[in-house]
Amino acid sequence: MLELLFVVAFFLVLLGTGVSLFGILAALVLASIVMMFGGLFVLFLHMLPWLLLAVAIVWVVRAFKKPQPTRYQTRRYTVKRRWRY
């Protein structure tokens, strides 16, 4: 709701200073794009600790739980179980 009030006030201030309608629309589009990227940046900063926590948890789990090689990946079984014709 506050964003809508900002856009309306921005429009009225530009209209009151004598800017043309095309200039007002261009300024509104540019201001909307800047506000969108600013909001995404602030959202990223807000979520950054949780993203770092998730990365740390995955790193710890992978360090403690190493994948076990299957019998086809180990050299010992491939030499013993070779097909002979």
C-alpha positions as CSV (number, residue, x, y, z in Angstrom):
1,M,0.0,0.0,0.0
2,L,2.9,2.3,0.8
3,E,4.3,1.7,-2.7
4,L,1.1,2.8,-4.3
5,L,1.1,6.0,-2.3
6,F,4.7,6.6,-3.3
7,V,3.8,6.2,-7.0
8,V,0.8,8.5,-6.8
9,A,2.8,11.2,-4.9
10,F,5.6,10.8,-7.4
11,F,3.2,11.3,-10.3
12,L,1.6,14.4,-8.7
13,V,5.0,16.0,-7.9
14,L,6.2,15.6,-11.4
15,L,2.8,16.9,-12.7
16,G,3.0,19.9,-10.5
17,T,6.5,20.8,-11.6
18,G,5.5,20.9,-15.2
19,V,7.0,17.7,-16.6
20,S,5.2,16.4,-19.7
21,L,3.1,13.3,-19.5
22,F,5.6,11.3,-21.5
23,G,8.3,12.3,-19.0
24,I,6.1,11.3,-16.1
25,L,5.4,7.9,-17.6
26,A,9.1,7.3,-18.3
27,A,10.0,8.4,-14.8
28,L,7.4,6.0,-13.3
29,V,8.6,3.1,-15.4
30,L,12.2,3.8,-14.4
31,A,11.3,4.3,-10.7
32,S,9.4,1.0,-10.8
33,I,12.3,-0.9,-12.2
34,V,14.7,0.6,-9.7
35,M,12.3,-0.2,-6.8
36,M,11.9,-3.8,-8.0
37,F,15.6,-4.4,-8.1
38,G,16.1,-2.7,-4.8
39,G,13.4,-4.9,-3.3
40,L,15.0,-8.0,-4.7
41,F,18.4,-7.0,-3.3
42,V,16.9,-6.4,0.2
43,L,15.1,-9.7,0.0
44,F,18.4,-11.4,-0.9
45,L,20.1,-9.7,2.1
46,H,17.3,-10.8,4.3
47,M,17.6,-14.5,3.1
48,L,21.4,-14.6,3.0
49,P,21.9,-16.0,6.6
50,W,19.4,-18.8,5.8
51,L,21.1,-19.6,2.5
52,L,24.5,-19.8,4.2
53,L,23.0,-22.0,6.9
54,A,21.6,-24.4,4.2
55,V,25.0,-24.5,2.4
56,A,26.8,-25.3,5.7
57,I,24.3,-28.1,6.6
58,V,24.8,-29.7,3.2
59,W,28.6,-29.4,3.5
60,V,28.5,-31.0,7.0
61,V,26.2,-33.8,5.9
62,R,28.3,-34.6,2.8
63,A,31.5,-34.6,5.0
64,F,30.1,-37.2,7.4
65,K,28.2,-39.3,4.9
66,K,30.5,-40.3,2.1
67,P,28.9,-42.2,-0.7
68,Q,29.8,-45.9,-0.6
69,P,31.3,-47.2,-3.9
70,T,29.2,-49.8,-5.6
71,R,30.7,-53.1,-6.5
72,Y,31.2,-52.0,-10.1
73,Q,33.3,-49.0,-9.0
74,T,35.8,-50.8,-6.8
75,R,38.8,-52.3,-8.5
76,R,38.8,-55.4,-6.4
77,Y,35.5,-56.8,-7.7
78,T,36.1,-55.9,-11.3
79,V,39.3,-57.9,-11.4
80,K,37.7,-60.9,-9.7
81,R,34.4,-61.0,-11.6
82,R,35.7,-60.8,-15.1
83,W,33.9,-62.7,-17.8
84,R,36.0,-65.5,-19.3
85,Y,35.2,-67.0,-22.6
